[in-house]
Amino acid sequence: MSKPQILTRGWSRIEPSDADWEYISFAVHELGSGQTLTLAAGPQERALIPLGGTAHAESGSEQWTFGGRSSVFDGLGWCLYVPMGDEVRVTAVTDVEIAVAEAPATQKFAPVLVTPDDVSIELRGGGNASRQVGSLMLPDFPADRLHVVEVWTPGGNWSSFPPHKHEQDREGEAQLEETYYYRLKDPENGWALQRVYSPERDFELSEPVRDGDLLLIPWGYHTTVAAHGQDLYYLNVLAGPAPRRTLQAFEDPCLAPAREQWPGAGLDARLPFVPRHPSQPS
């Protein structure tokens, strides 16, 4: 299996063979108004998440129009789940940027459209480890392996903290491949810092990440911090071989006690800073 790595902006699509793992494929497509994208039927289930713009999708006898935010900082996300064995044809209603996450499936479920009204606005952490989370496909979602989560982190704050890992199927932990797709509110100048580390493997990755970069995490503790004044978003995709759907994570024992400080610190007053719907209060 490959080491954790960051693909800088300009990558196009990753498949399991590119990442040297088994489950997650991920791509971001930009379509001009009226353009189409056809995703052929196959053994993989899919999640389609418009990052900006509106799309129309058809699969079999069903069709959906979804999206509408101008950017990921404009409102909560939409997500169209398409099961294994179904072709889907996507047409851009407006110019649209759409992420497509895939994983091989062993069971077929019904297609589902998740709207912003279906997503809770969850505020996690405390103090300068506060962030906003919108879960599009959690373990209770009727799918086989895919999990999809959106995370917004105010500038200067830590995210995915305490650092945690998904390496083994055991009590309190699940083996999951994971990707982070980053967007910055200031795409030209914004940046964050990403750390992935594994004391057992004597591995350390500490690098800046910028708008459009993609992180591949096959293993290792991981955490992210947004630069001061630089609001951060990442689309988080997870999939793995666990016999049941779960996102259990094992936290770094050295840093897990930081949770005890959060009740006294309270939540960052800037949260929530992304509304449920564009141009509407949260």
VENTASUL-V717795 format. One record per backbone hydrogen bond with DSSP energy under -1.0 kcal/mol. NH is the residue of the N-H (numbers start at 1). CO is the residue of the C=O. If there is no record, write none. Layout:
BEGIN
{{NH:CO} {NH:CO}}
END
This chain:
BEGIN
{{5:216} {7:214} {11:8} {14:26} {18:15} {19:15} {20:16} {21:16} {25:102} {26:14} {27:100} {29:98} {31:96} {34:92} {35:32} {37:90} {39:88} {45:103} {46:82} {47:101} {48:80} {49:99} {51:97} {52:97} {53:69} {55:66} {56:91} {57:64} {58:89} {59:62} {62:59} {64:57} {66:55} {68:53} {74:71} {76:276} {79:114} {80:48} {81:112} {82:46} {85:42} {86:83} {88:39} {89:58} {90:37} {91:56} {92:35} {93:54} {94:54} {96:31} {97:52} {98:29} {99:49} {100:27} {101:47} {102:25} {103:45} {105:43} {112:81} {114:79} {118:115} {122:133} {124:131} {127:266} {129:126} {130:127} {131:124} {132:152} {133:122} {134:150} {136:148} {137:148} {141:138} {143:141} {147:238} {148:137} {149:236} {150:134} {151:234} {152:132} {153:232} {156:226} {157:154} {158:128} {159:224} {164:222} {165:250} {170:168} {170:173} {173:170} {174:248} {176:166} {177:239} {178:217} {179:237} {180:215} {181:235} {182:213} {183:233} {185:231} {190:186} {192:209} {193:225} {194:207} {195:223} {196:205} {197:221} {198:203} {203:198} {205:196} {207:194} {209:192} {212:182} {213:210} {214:7} {215:180} {216:5} {217:178} {221:197} {222:164} {223:195} {224:159} {225:193} {226:157} {227:191} {230:227} {232:153} {233:183} {234:151} {235:181} {236:149} {237:179} {238:147} {239:177} {250:165} {252:163} {255:252} {256:252} {258:255} {259:256} {260:257} {261:258} {262:259} {265:261} {266:262} {271:268} {280:277}}
END
